Amino acid sequence: MTDLFKQLEPAPQGTREPTNTLLDAARWNEDGLMPAIAQQHESGEVLMMAWMNRAALEETLATGRVCYWSRSRGKPWRKGESSGQVQKLVAAHLDCDGDTLLLSVDQQGPACHTGRRSCFYVALGEETAEVGSAPLMDPAELYGQR
């Protein structure tokens, strides 16, 4: 944990720091990425986890449209650019260690590439796992493969 995040631990509500100062002190991984958890703003439903680099986070904060970093494509991934299932930023928070982001979003349609509302649809039990939700739409329709 960086000194800045340690200093913020006892800080009273309403304490302000420049965003750039916090992002400079944040703990990005060796690839310059940080996990970002997207949560539907009005319900608290966890929709997905993806990665952000600093540029993607800064774009998200500036535009209000969520942009992640696609590790597989090696480029920015503006949520919904190919599927139309856009995420609009409502609020962004860093955790207490400065190494994880929580994004409160307004999700338009399914968040998951499988066509489901959430990427977290496989419920794990001690003995079995169960698919807990059906797709809202065919993934082929999401990506224009029909």
Secondary structure as UniProt FT lines:
FT   HELIX           3..8
FT   TURN            9..10
FT   TURN            13..14
FT   HELIX           19..25
FT   TURN            30..31
FT   STRAND          33..40
FT   TURN            41..43
FT   STRAND          46..53
FT   HELIX           54..63
FT   STRAND          67..70
FT   TURN            71..74
FT   STRAND          75..78
FT   TURN            79..83
FT   STRAND          87..94
FT   TURN            96..97
FT   STRAND          101..107
FT   TURN            113..114
FT   STRAND          122..124
FT   STRAND          129..131
FT   HELIX           139..142
FT   TURN            143..144
//
